[in-house]
Amino acid sequence: MNEKEAVVEWQGGESEQLPVPVGETVRVLVPGTFRHKAATDLVTMQHEFESNPVEVLVEILRELRKPVSIATLRDYVESTGIVAHMFVDEWGGVRALLLAHPQVRSASKGGVRWVGDGSGPSQPARQWSSSEALQELVNSTHKKKEAKQSLLAAVSAGLDTLSPYELLVAHARGVPVTEWPPQWTEPQPERVPEDIRLIAVQHIVEMSRARRRIVLPGTDASQASIKAAEIPSSLELLPLVVPLVAMPAKSLAADKAAKALSGEDAWNALRAAMTCFEQALPVCSGSEDAPDQKEELASLLIRAKDLLQTALKKRPREGDLPWLDFAEEMAVRARALLADQRIHEQRNALVREWAEYVAGHSDIPVELREAARAAQDAAATEGTDPVTADGTGGSDGEKGDRQTEVTPEPLPGAEEPEGTDAVGEGDTRAEDGDADSTGFVSDEPVLEVTEDAPDETPEDAQAQVEILNRLLREEQVKAAAAQADLERQRRDASDALAEAEATAKRLRLRIADEEKLREEAEARARAAEASAEAARQSLEGAEQRVEAMTRQLRRRDDELRQSRQTARGASQAQLRQARIDTLRVLAAVLTEVADQAIHEDDEMGPANALYRRALARAAEAGVLDMAALGEETDYDPVRHRAPGGPAPRVVVERPGFVWQGPLEPEPIVLEQALVRGVEQ
């Protein structure tokens, strides 16, 4: 899509190109409107108009939102294809029927107008696509809660149709994503609005930081960490912004994304940017005037320069082989761009500026830049054929054949002719008188061998030198390539070794963490066992004290019974006081058991069971508990004891005990309830 045409994608998957601006013959129909309904299902709308024409006309008024006359309203209906001739006789009374609607008012010149708040059935009837609802949700910050809920529902219903950027924006806006794709689809950032891209980049950066953040055991995870955990770890986030950074367009989202990249992701973004410049070269050369293309490349040039500067500055201190491969690749591709003849044209100035910036960057090692230059020179030499003396080129094979043809071969058994500088070994030995031992001398005349080829010229010698030089350069290039391949293999092996060492280190750390956690768990288990043993011993001691107190109570009862029998003359007051003193001892025992039960976490524990049994036995003697644990009541100095001082309203921390005798008008307080003041 550009400023001269637009691509319309329909729900069925088909697409159509429309010129921009759209011609008068092309109409845009919003889903859910009256015209859209008539265009998609004219038969149903015709039936609705025939059944209830007033309701249809009210819906049209709600959409138009302006005063219209009855004639204009009728023309509008007929322009959609609805046949209204059966309603012609009643058009005169239509205005009165419309004014009977509570949201329709009279307008000037006999017209009517809609005065409602727009909350009629036409608004909710609009069917938003998932992308449209997301765009509306992002742009509208002051919508009512009901409208936002409907937009969220529309986005949630079509999550599978959203692009990766839109899906992440929906996640950032609180849309529940129940199912994530197994892998990202093609992002295609040029098809996503800028505001969506900007929010997506911010969310990607925030979620990536949250993924790298370590949550220590016992600490609460931040909201960002909880949000990041909802995205499967198999879905990488930062690679999504790589095509956005390499997009040849002016974009604030792309600029922010470039600042967030580092390492392998930054290298991939620069590779994609280099590809964009390589593809822009034939485009720029093939067009006479492309100002939009130049403006887009200018934005990409600024962004790519900043990113390249950052990526080259951050050379790893250890394991820098991938960084060296990246730097070498960028230098080679930049030299290839500079070798293209089209780059010297004025319209390719931005591509040339980028190539020169990369090829001469000082952070790329000198040996890599020189190797890229040598490789490009060798490639240029291979592409040029040597020229012969008559102006025609020839291959190495043809020249070799010609050299073979002009070289004479000696005849079998022939002697060297006289007058030549070359003297055979047989002739030398013949002069020494030893000819019979090495061969024979023929009486036949010596055959003279003559060469038909002309003598070698300086031009031929120069051509041979050039051929030899080219072969030498080819061998040098092959040797350099073999050396580079060997170095690359060495780097791969080193990377594999480093990765194996890192994996082993991670495993050792993980084993150490597991052992530490196991030791901590064992320590906690031992502490829990010791605490349980101490509680059991404390309960046993309490049971023993309760039994001792019970025996003491029985002795006191026996003594009381004996005192009654032996001292019948004692007053009733003395007997009553003696009984109260005895029951106070029982109340003290119950208080101690109640303290044990209060501090026990389990309501069905042994302390609570013992307290219930002791309370049941005490009830047989008329001793009852007073006030429940945690009860809030008014302070009573007779019934309550407040160690922290009295207050108008108090909360019971431990129940008290009273005795209700058969002849007592009111209960006698044996043990006061322990209370504390209510916090205001």
C-alpha positions in Angstrom: 0.0 0.0 0.0 1.2 3.5 -0.9 -0.2 7.0 -1.2 -1.6 6.3 -4.7 -3.4 3.1 -4.2 -4.9 1.0 -1.4 -5.4 -2.8 -1.0 -8.7 -3.9 0.4 -8.8 -7.3 1.9 -12.2 -8.9 2.2 -13.3 -11.5 4.8 -13.2 -14.3 2.2 -9.5 -13.8 1.7 -9.7 -11.9 -1.6 -8.0 -8.6 -2.1 -8.7 -5.7 -4.4 -6.6 -2.6 -5.3 -8.4 0.8 -5.2 -6.9 4.1 -6.4 -6.4 6.9 -3.8 -8.3 9.1 -3.6 -11.3 6.8 -4.1 -13.4 7.7 -7.1 -17.0 8.9 -6.8 -18.3 5.6 -8.1 -16.8 3.7 -5.2 -18.7 3.7 -1.9 -17.5 2.6 1.5 -20.1 0.8 3.5 -19.7 0.4 7.2 -20.8 -3.0 8.5 -24.0 -2.8 10.5 -25.3 0.3 8.8 -28.5 0.4 6.8 -26.8 0.6 3.4 -24.5 -2.3 4.3 -27.5 -4.5 5.2 -29.3 -3.5 2.0 -26.2 -4.3 -0.1 -25.5 -7.7 1.5 -29.1 -8.9 2.0 -31.6 -6.9 0.0 -34.4 -9.4 0.3 -34.4 -9.4 4.1 -34.4 -5.6 4.2 -37.2 -5.4 1.6 -39.3 -7.7 3.8 -38.5 -5.6 7.0 -39.5 -2.4 5.1 -42.8 -3.9 4.0 -43.5 -5.3 7.5 -42.6 -2.2 9.5 -41.6 0.8 7.4 -41.6 3.3 10.3 -39.0 1.3 12.2 -36.7 1.2 9.2 -37.1 4.9 8.6 -36.3 5.6 12.3 -33.1 3.5 11.9 -32.1 5.6 8.9 -32.7 8.8 10.8 -30.5 7.5 13.6 -27.7 6.9 11.2 -28.0 10.2 9.3 -28.1 12.4 12.4 -29.2 15.4 10.5 -32.6 17.0 9.6 -34.1 15.5 6.4 -37.3 16.0 4.5 -39.7 13.2 3.8 -38.8 13.3 0.1 -35.1 13.0 0.9 -35.9 10.1 3.2 -37.8 8.3 0.4 -35.0 8.9 -2.1 -32.5 7.5 0.4 -34.6 4.3 0.8 -35.0 3.8 -3.0 -31.3 4.5 -3.6 -30.5 1.3 -1.6 -32.6 -0.8 -4.0 -35.7 -1.2 -1.8 -38.9 -0.9 -3.8 -41.2 1.6 -2.0 -44.0 2.0 -4.6 -46.4 0.0 -2.4 -45.9 2.7 0.3 -46.5 5.7 -2.0 -50.0 6.4 -0.9 -49.0 6.5 2.7 -45.9 8.8 2.4 -48.1 11.8 3.3 -48.8 10.4 6.7 -45.2 9.2 7.3 -44.1 12.4 9.1 -46.8 12.0 11.7 -45.9 8.4 12.3 -42.2 9.3 12.7 -43.0 12.2 15.1 -44.8 9.7 17.3 -41.4 8.1 18.1 -39.9 9.5 21.3 -36.5 10.2 19.8 -37.7 11.9 16.6 -38.5 15.7 16.6 -39.8 18.1 14.0 -37.4 20.1 11.9 -37.6 23.2 9.7 -39.3 23.0 6.3 -41.5 20.1 7.2 -38.5 17.8 7.9 -37.7 15.4 10.8 -34.5 14.8 12.8 -33.1 12.3 15.4 -32.6 13.7 18.9 -31.5 10.5 20.7 -28.2 9.8 22.4 -27.1 7.3 19.8 -27.6 4.3 22.1 -30.2 2.8 19.8 -30.0 -0.6 18.2 -27.9 0.7 15.3 -24.8 1.3 17.4 -24.6 -2.1 19.0 -25.6 -3.7 15.7 -22.3 -2.7 14.2 -20.0 -5.6 13.8 -16.4 -4.7 14.4 -13.6 -6.8 13.0 -11.0 -7.8 15.5 -8.4 -5.3 14.1 -10.9 -2.5 13.9 -12.0 -3.1 17.5 -8.4 -3.1 18.7 -7.7 0.1 16.8 -10.8 1.7 18.3 -9.8 0.5 21.8 -6.4 2.0 21.4 -7.6 5.4 20.1 -10.5 5.9 22.4 -9.4 6.5 26.0 -12.5 8.1 27.3 -15.1 5.6 26.2 -17.7 4.3 28.7 -17.2 1.0 30.4 -19.9 -0.7 28.4 -18.4 0.4 25.1 -14.9 -0.8 26.2 -16.3 -4.1 27.2 -17.9 -4.6 23.8 -14.7 -3.7 22.1 -12.8 -6.1 24.3 -15.2 -8.8 23.4 -14.9 -8.1 19.7 -11.1 -8.3 19.9 -11.2 -11.5 22.0 -13.5 -13.2 19.4 -11.0 -12.7 16.6 -7.6 -13.2 18.2 -6.6 -15.8 15.6 -7.0 -13.2 12.8 -4.6 -10.7 14.4 -1.1 -10.1 13.3 1.7 -10.7 16.0 1.9 -7.0 16.7 -1.9 -6.7 17.2 -2.0 -9.8 19.4 0.7 -8.4 21.7 -1.2 -5.0 21.8 -4.4 -6.9 22.8 -2.4 -8.7 25.5 -1.1 -5.3 26.7 -4.6 -3.9 26.8 -5.8 -6.7 29.1 -7.6 -8.9 26.5 -7.4 -12.5 27.9 -5.4 -14.6 25.4 -6.2 -18.2 26.2 -4.4 -19.8 23.2 -1.2 -18.5 21.7 0.0 -19.6 18.3 2.7 -22.3 18.2 4.9 -19.9 16.2 4.6 -16.3 15.0 3.2 -15.6 11.5 4.9 -13.1 9.2 4.8 -9.8 11.1 4.4 -7.5 8.0 4.8 -4.3 9.9 4.0 -2.1 6.9 0.4 -3.3 7.1 0.0 -2.3 10.8 -0.9 1.2 11.9 1.8 3.2 13.5 0.1 3.6 16.9 -0.3 -0.2 17.1 3.3 -0.7 16.2 4.4 1.7 18.9 2.4 0.0 21.6 3.6 -3.4 20.4 7.3 -2.3 20.6 6.8 -0.9 24.1 5.1 -4.2 25.2 7.8 -6.3 23.6 10.6 -4.4 25.3 8.8 -4.6 28.7 8.1 -8.3 28.4 11.6 -9.1 27.3 13.1 -7.3 30.3 10.6 -9.1 32.6 11.7 -12.4 31.1 15.4 -11.7 31.9 14.5 -10.6 35.4 15.2 -13.3 38.1 12.5 -13.7 40.8 14.2 -14.9 43.9 12.4 -17.5 46.1 10.2 -16.0 48.7 9.8 -12.7 46.8 6.6 -11.6 45.1 6.8 -11.4 41.3 6.1 -8.0 39.7 3.1 -7.3 37.5 5.3 -7.3 34.4 6.7 -10.7 35.3 3.3 -12.2 35.8 2.2 -10.7 32.4 5.4 -12.1 30.7 4.7 -15.5 32.1 1.4 -15.6 30.2 3.3 -15.6 26.9 4.9 -19.1 26.1 8.6 -19.1 26.3 8.8 -20.7 22.9 7.6 -17.5 21.3 10.6 -15.1 21.0 9.7 -11.5 21.2 12.7 -9.4 20.1 12.9 -11.1 16.6 9.5 -9.6 15.9 10.9 -6.1 15.7 13.7 -7.1 13.2 11.5 -6.5 10.1 10.2 -3.4 11.7 13.7 -1.9 12.1 14.5 -2.8 8.5 11.3 -1.2 7.2 12.1 1.6 4.8 9.7 4.2 6.3 9.7 7.0 8.8 8.5 5.4 12.0 8.9 6.3 15.6 8.1 2.6 16.5 11.0 1.4 14.3 13.4 4.0 15.9 12.4 2.8 19.4 12.8 -0.9 18.3 16.3 -0.2 16.9 17.4 1.1 20.3 16.1 -2.0 22.1 18.0 -4.5 19.9 21.4 -6.0 20.6 23.5 -9.0 19.8 22.1 -11.5 17.3 18.8 -9.6 16.9 20.6 -6.4 16.0 22.8 -8.3 13.5 19.7 -9.8 11.8 18.1 -6.4 11.6 21.2 -4.9 9.9 21.3 -7.9 7.5 17.6 -7.1 6.6 18.4 -3.4 6.2 21.3 -4.3 3.9 18.9 -6.5 1.9 16.5 -3.5 1.6 19.3 -1.3 0.3 20.3 -4.0 -2.2 16.7 -4.3 -3.4 16.3 -0.5 -3.6 19.2 -0.2 -6.0 17.4 -1.5 -9.1 14.2 0.2 -8.0 15.9 3.6 -7.8 17.8 3.0 -11.1 14.7 2.0 -12.9 12.6 5.1 -12.0 13.2 8.7 -13.1 11.9 10.3 -10.0 11.1 8.5 -6.8 11.0 11.1 -3.9 9.0 8.8 -1.7 11.5 6.0 -2.1 14.3 8.4 -1.3 12.6 9.8 1.8 11.9 6.2 3.1 15.5 5.2 2.4 16.7 8.4 4.2 14.8 7.3 7.4 16.2 3.8 7.1 19.7 5.1 6.5 19.7 7.1 9.8 18.3 4.2 11.7 20.7 1.6 10.3 23.7 3.8 10.8 22.9 4.2 14.5 22.2 0.5 14.9 25.4 -0.5 13.1 27.5 1.8 15.3 26.0 0.2 18.4 26.3 -3.3 17.1 30.0 -3.0 16.1 30.9 -1.2 19.3 29.5 -4.0 21.4 32.0 -6.7 20.4 31.9 -9.6 22.8 35.1 -10.1 24.9 34.8 -13.8 24.6 33.4 -15.9 21.8 33.4 -13.1 19.2 33.4 -15.5 16.2 29.7 -14.8 15.4 30.5 -11.1 15.6 33.4 -11.5 13.2 31.2 -13.4 10.8 28.6 -10.6 10.9 31.3 -7.9 10.4 32.8 -9.8 7.5 29.4 -10.3 5.8 28.5 -6.6 6.1 31.9 -5.6 4.6 31.6 -8.1 1.7 28.0 -7.0 0.9 28.9 -3.3 1.1 31.8 -3.9 -1.4 29.5 -5.7 -3.7 27.2 -2.7 -3.7 30.0 -0.3 -4.4 31.1 -2.5 -7.4 27.7 -2.1 -9.0 27.9 0.5 -11.8 24.4 1.9 -11.0 25.5 3.1 -7.6 27.3 6.1 -9.1 24.0 7.5 -10.4 22.7 10.5 -8.5 19.4 8.9 -7.6 21.3 6.1 -5.8 23.2 8.5 -3.5 21.6 7.1 -0.4 22.5 3.5 -1.3 26.1 4.7 -2.1 26.3 6.5 1.2 25.2 3.4 3.2 27.6 1.2 1.3 30.6 3.6 1.8 29.7 3.9 5.5 29.7 0.2 6.1 32.7 -0.6 3.9 34.9 2.1 5.6 33.6 1.6 9.2 36.6 1.8 11.6 35.1 -0.7 14.0 35.3 -3.5 11.3 38.7 -5.0 11.6 41.2 -3.9 8.9 41.9 -7.5 7.8 38.2 -8.1 7.2 37.8 -4.9 5.1 40.9 -5.7 3.1 39.7 -9.3 2.5 36.4 -7.9 1.3 38.1 -5.5 -1.1 40.4 -8.3 -2.4 37.5 -10.7 -2.9 35.6 -8.0 -4.8 38.6 -7.2 -7.0 39.1 -10.8 -7.8 35.4 -11.2 -8.7 35.7 -8.2 -10.9 38.8 -9.6 -12.6 37.1 -12.9 -13.2 34.2 -11.2 -14.9 36.6 -9.5 -17.6 37.9 -11.6 -20.6 41.4 -10.7 -22.0 41.4 -9.2 -25.4 43.6 -10.6 -28.2 45.6 -8.6 -30.8 42.8 -8.6 -33.3 40.2 -7.4 -30.8 38.5 -10.7 -30.0 38.5 -12.4 -26.7 39.5 -15.9 -26.1 39.3 -18.4 -23.2 42.2 -20.0 -21.5 41.4 -23.3 -23.1 41.6 -21.8 -26.6 44.9 -20.2 -25.9 46.3 -23.4 -24.5 45.2 -25.2 -27.6 46.9 -22.6 -29.8 50.2 -22.9 -27.8 50.0 -26.7 -28.3 49.6 -26.4 -32.0 52.6 -24.2 -32.6 55.0 -26.4 -30.6 56.7 -29.0 -32.9 57.3 -32.6 -31.8 60.6 -34.3 -32.7 60.5 -37.1 -35.1 61.4 -40.6 -33.9 65.0 -41.4 -34.5 65.8 -38.0 -35.9 69.1 -36.2 -35.1 69.3 -32.5 -34.2 70.3 -30.5 -37.3 73.6 -28.9 -37.5 74.1 -25.4 -36.5 71.8 -25.7 -33.6 72.8 -24.9 -30.0 71.3 -28.0 -28.6 73.6 -31.1 -28.7 72.3 -34.5 -27.8 74.0 -36.8 -25.3 74.4 -39.4 -28.0 76.3 -37.0 -30.2 78.6 -36.1 -27.4 79.4 -39.7 -26.6 79.9 -40.4 -30.3 82.6 -37.7 -30.4 84.3 -39.5 -27.5 84.5 -42.7 -29.6 81.8 -44.5 -27.6 79.0 -44.2 -30.3 78.6 -48.0 -30.7 77.7 -48.5 -27.0 74.8 -46.0 -27.0 73.1 -46.3 -30.5 73.7 -46.2 -34.2 74.3 -43.5 -36.7 71.9 -43.6 -39.7 73.2 -43.1 -43.2 69.8 -41.5 -44.2 69.9 -37.7 -44.6 68.8 -35.8 -41.6 65.3 -34.5 -41.7 65.0 -30.8 -40.9 61.9 -29.8 -38.9 60.5 -26.4 -39.6 57.8 -24.4 -37.7 54.9 -23.0 -39.7 53.8 -20.8 -36.8 55.3 -17.3 -36.7 57.6 -16.2 -33.9 56.0 -15.3 -30.6 55.2 -11.5 -30.4 55.4 -9.3 -27.3 51.6 -9.0 -27.3 51.3 -12.8 -26.9 53.8 -12.8 -24.1 51.9 -10.1 -22.3 48.7 -12.1 -22.7 50.3 -15.1 -21.3 51.6 -13.1 -18.3 48.1 -11.8 -17.7 46.7 -15.3 -17.8 49.3 -16.5 -15.4 48.6 -13.5 -13.1 44.9 -14.2 -13.2 45.5 -17.9 -12.4 47.7 -16.8 -9.5 45.0 -14.5 -8.2 42.4 -17.3 -8.6 44.6 -19.6 -6.6 45.0 -16.9 -4.0 41.3 -16.3 -3.8 40.7 -20.1 -3.4 43.4 -20.3 -0.8 41.8 -17.3 1.1 38.4 -19.0 0.8 39.8 -22.3 2.1 41.5 -20.4 4.9 38.2 -18.6 5.7 36.3 -21.9 5.6 38.8 -23.4 7.9 38.6 -20.4 10.2 34.8 -20.6 10.1 34.9 -24.3 11.0 37.3 -23.5 13.8 34.8 -20.8 15.0 31.9 -23.3 14.8 33.9 -25.8 16.8 34.8 -23.2 19.3 31.2 -22.1 19.6 30.1 -25.7 20.0 32.7 -26.2 22.7 31.7 -22.9 24.5 28.0 -23.9 24.3 28.8 -27.3 25.8 30.8 -25.7 28.6 28.0 -23.2 29.2 25.4 -26.1 29.3 27.6 -28.0 31.7 28.0 -25.0 33.9 24.2 -24.4 33.9 23.7 -28.0 34.9 26.2 -27.8 37.7 24.5 -24.6 39.0 21.1 -26.3 38.7 22.3 -29.3 40.6 23.8 -27.1 43.3 20.5 -25.2 43.6 18.5 -28.5 43.8 20.9 -29.7 46.6 20.5 -26.4 48.5 16.7 -26.6 48.2 16.8 -30.2 49.4 18.9 -29.3 52.4 16.6 -26.4 53.3 13.5 -28.7 53.0 15.2 -31.3 55.3 16.0 -28.6 57.8 12.4 -27.3 57.8 11.2 -30.9 58.3 13.5 -31.5 61.2 12.4 -28.2 62.8 8.7 -29.2 62.3 9.4 -32.5 64.0 11.1 -30.9 66.9 8.2 -28.4 67.3 5.7 -31.2 67.2 7.6 -33.2 69.8 7.7 -30.1 72.1 4.0 -29.6 71.7 3.3 -33.2 72.5 5.4 -33.1 75.6 3.6 -29.8 76.7 0.2 -31.5 76.2 1.3 -34.5 78.2 2.4 -32.1 81.1 -0.9 -30.3 80.9 -2.9 -33.6 81.1 -0.9 -34.6 84.1 -1.6 -31.2 85.8 -5.3 -31.5 85.0 -5.4 -35.0 86.5 -3.6 -33.7 89.7 -6.0 -30.8 89.9 -8.9 -33.2 89.5 -7.7 -35.4 92.3 -7.2 -32.3 94.5 -10.7 -31.2 93.7 -12.0 -34.6 94.7 -10.1 -34.4 98.0 -11.5 -30.9 98.6 -15.0 -32.3 97.9 -14.4 -35.1 100.3 -13.1 -32.7 102.9 -16.1 -30.5 102.3 -18.4 -33.4 102.7 -16.7 -34.4 106.0 -16.7 -30.9 107.2 -20.5 -30.8 106.6 -20.9 -34.0 108.6 -18.6 -33.0 111.4 -19.4 -29.3 111.6 -23.1 -29.1 111.1 -23.1 -26.0 113.2 -21.1 -24.1 110.6 -22.9 -21.3 109.0 -24.2 -21.4 105.4 -21.9 -18.5 104.5 -18.8 -20.4 105.5 -19.9 -23.4 103.5 -20.7 -21.2 100.5 -17.3 -19.5 100.7 -15.5 -22.8 101.0 -17.3 -24.1 97.9 -16.4 -20.9 96.0 -12.8 -21.3 97.0 -12.8 -24.9 95.8 -14.4 -23.9 92.5 -11.8 -21.1 92.0 -9.1 -23.8 92.0 -11.1 -25.7 89.3 -11.5 -22.4 87.4 -7.7 -21.8 87.5 -7.1 -25.3 86.0 -9.7 -24.6 83.3 -7.9 -21.2 82.6 -4.6 -23.0 82.0 -6.1 -25.6 79.7 -7.9 -22.8 77.8 -4.5 -21.0 77.2 -3.1 -24.2 75.7 -6.2 -24.6 73.4 -6.1 -21.0 72.3 -2.4 -21.3 71.1 -3.1 -24.5 69.2 -3.7 -24.0 65.4 -5.8 -27.1 64.9 -9.3 -26.9 66.4 -9.4 -30.7 66.5 -6.0 -30.9 68.2 -5.4 -32.6 71.6 -5.4 -29.3 73.6 -8.8 -28.3 72.3 -10.2 -31.8 72.9 -8.8 -31.8 76.5 -10.4 -28.3 77.1 -13.8 -29.6 75.9 -13.6 -32.6 78.2 -12.5 -30.6 81.2 -15.3 -28.0 80.5 -17.9 -30.7 80.4 -16.7 -32.2 83.7 -16.7 -28.7 85.3 -20.3 -28.1 84.1 -21.4 -31.0 86.2 -20.3 -28.9 89.3 -22.0 -25.8 88.0 -18.9 -24.1 86.6 -19.5 -22.5 83.1 -17.4 -20.5 80.7 -18.1 -16.8 80.4 -17.6 -14.9 77.1 -16.4 -16.5 73.8 -13.0 -16.0 72.3 -12.9 -12.9 70.0 -16.3 -11.6 71.2 -16.6 -7.8 71.3 -18.6 -6.4 74.3 -18.8 -3.5 76.8 -16.2 -3.5 79.5 -17.3 -4.9 82.9 -14.7 -4.5 85.7 -16.3 -7.4 87.6 -16.2 -9.9 84.7 -13.2 -8.6 82.8 -9.5 -8.1 83.4 -7.7 -5.8 81.0 -3.9 -5.9 81.4 -3.5 -3.0 78.9 -6.0 -0.8 80.6 -9.8 -0.6 80.4 -11.7 0.7 77.4 -15.4 1.3 76.6 -15.4 -1.6 74.1 -13.2 -4.7 74.6 -12.5 -7.9 72.7 -12.2 -11.2 74.7 -8.8 -12.9 74.3 -9.5 -15.7 76.9 -12.8 -16.8 78.3 -13.6 -16.5 82.1 -15.5 -18.9 84.3 -18.6 -18.4 86.6 -20.5 -20.6 89.1 -24.3 -20.5 89.2 -25.4 -22.1 92.4 -29.0 -23.3 92.9 -29.6 -20.7 95.6 -27.5 -17.9 94.0 -29.5 -15.0 92.5 -26.6 -14.2 90.1 -23.6 -16.1 88.8 -20.4 -15.8 90.9 -17.3 -14.9 88.9 -14.6 -17.4 89.6 -12.0 -16.3 87.0 -12.2 -13.0 85.1 -12.1 -13.1 81.2 -8.9 -11.6 79.7 -9.8 -8.7 77.4 -8.1 -5.9 75.4 -9.4 -2.6 74.1 -11.0 -2.3 70.7 -8.8 -0.3 68.3 -10.7 2.7 67.1 
